[in-house]
Amino acid sequence: MSDYRDIQSAVRVEKFRIWFAWLSGNFIMLIIAGGTRNIHVVSTITQILFTVVFILLTFIAIRMSNALNRKALAARREVLGDDL
């Protein structure tokens, strides 16, 4: 059971890191977009680029979280002997 608890703790920490990095990256993108707000051509390009990057980063963060959830579920099955 200790092994499962260690895996759960590691998964929780990694998920926190993933979502903290996602939030930090989006905050930095907002700052940059705000800084280019008065330059019309650059602002438009920046907004389009950051919208695409936001969607991709969100997709990647969700996939990484799901992969960690699958890893934790596999560890749970191994420790508890569940056949779901």
N, C-alpha and C positions, 0 to 999 in steps of 0.2 A: 504494500500500500504506500510505503514511503516513496517508491519509485514513481508511482502515479502522481503523488503530490508534487514531487520535484518537476515532473513534466508539466503539470498544470501551472505551476509557478513560472516556469520558463516561458510557457505559451502566453500567459498573462503579461509578462514583462515585454515580450516581443511584440505583442499586439499593441501595447501602450507605446512602444517605440515607433511602430509603423504609423499609428494615428497621430502621434506628436510630430513626426517628420512631415506628415501630410498637412497638418494644421500650420506648422511653421513655414512650409513652402508656399502655402496659399496666402499667408500673411505677408510674406516677402513679395509675392506677386502683386498683392493689393497696393503695397507701398510703391512699387515700381510703376504700376498703372496710374496711381495718383500723381506721381512725379512727372509723367508724360502727358497729363491731362490737357495742358495748354498748347501742346504741339499737335495739331490736328491729324496730320498723316501718320506720324509716329504713334499717336494715341490709338488710332483705329487699328493699325497693324498690331500693336501691343495687346489691345483688347481681344482681337481675334485669336492671336497666338496663345494668350493666357487662358482663354476659354477652352481651346483644344487641349492645352496642357492640363488644365483642371480636370477635364473629363478623363483624360488618360491616367492621371495620378489617382483619381478616385477609383477607377476601374482596377488599377494595379493594387491599390491598398485593399480593396475588397477581396481580390483574388488571393492575396497573401494571407489575409485574415482567415479566409475559408480553408486555405491549405493548413494553417496552424490548427484550426478546429478539427480538420480530418486527422491530423497527427495526434491530437489529444484524444480523439475518439478511438483511434487505433490502440493507443496506450491503455485507455480505459478497458477496452475489450480484452486486451492481453492480460491485464492485471486481474480483472474481475471474471474473466472467462465467459463474457456475454457473447451470444450468437445472434446479433440483431439482424 
